[in-house]
Amino acid sequence: MDTNPILRTIRRTREQGRMALCGYFLAGYPSPELFYRMVRASSALDVIEYGIPADDPALDGPVIASAHEVVTRQRGVRAETALVLIGGLRAVPQPRLVMTYTTVGRELGGFLRLCVTNDVHGVLVPDISQQEGEFVVSVCRTLQLAPITLLDARADDETVRWAATHGDIVYLKASPGPTGTSADLAGELGSVIRSAIERVRAIAPSTRVAVGIGIKQPEQVAALAALDVDMAIVGTRIIEHLEQGEDDLTRYIAALREATYY
């Protein structure tokens, strides 16, 4: 039986005949008040990924990088404040994970314990080395946080093995570029992702597989469901739609949700 809320949610959605849907929000963007409002309005999401603000979000494309700049430079929101904001959303029913860069995590003492204090259930550190990752994974499991490992779908076998054995969830990058680039799942990429999923599950059958980066349209979500993915993650387009207002965001998420059925 899964004890972590994110893993329980993924199992439950599969029992319902669909893939879990995760949406990304940058903590405090576009303002703390609107951040709260947009997250609470996004009830059709199954899981929420919260970005921790960073001065140098090196793996993010221009849309999310610009949001980081607004939050850090104009709003003055940093990691500790971001976690407090996330903790203020305890009443939101969806389980939540945080994505942080290594520098941000190191600068805030006790980062992982503060995640637990603020009801976070999983952690993704996309730029972490395997050596440091070993330590972070061990602490996460001690604290009952789900470690999430980032994996390029085209990675070599050794890298796949590390990600599969150290992550409760493997986050497959659909696009090899930064966030916001497009993923052509109708082409060769679909076969690449299918192969990567098979490689992960051959090594660690119980490890869940999520796919993100480049996922923008309901048609892409439907293609991932057909590939037997456990969870689709949408980031850049969520940010773009919330900038257009609550109604626009909720319509977009509803369309994604309809596409999650296998």
CORKASUL-V210239 format. One line per field, one symbol per residue. psi: psi as a letter, one per 30 degrees, with the letter a starting at -180 (. if undefined). A space follows every 10 residues. Layout:
# CORKASUL-V210239
psi = ???
This chain:
# CORKASUL-V210239
psi = kkfkeeeeee eeeefgglkk kkkkkkkgkf leeeeeeeef fhffkekkkk kkkkfiifgk aeeeeeeeee eeeefgkaee eeeeeeffge fkfklklkkl leeeeefjkh eeeeeeeghk flkkjfgkle eeeeeeeeee eeghkjkkkk kkfglleeee eeeeffkfkk jkjekfalkf lkjiffbfee eeeeeeeeee feeiffkkkl kajgjeleee eeeeefghke kkkkdefeee efffleeeee eeeeeeefgf k.
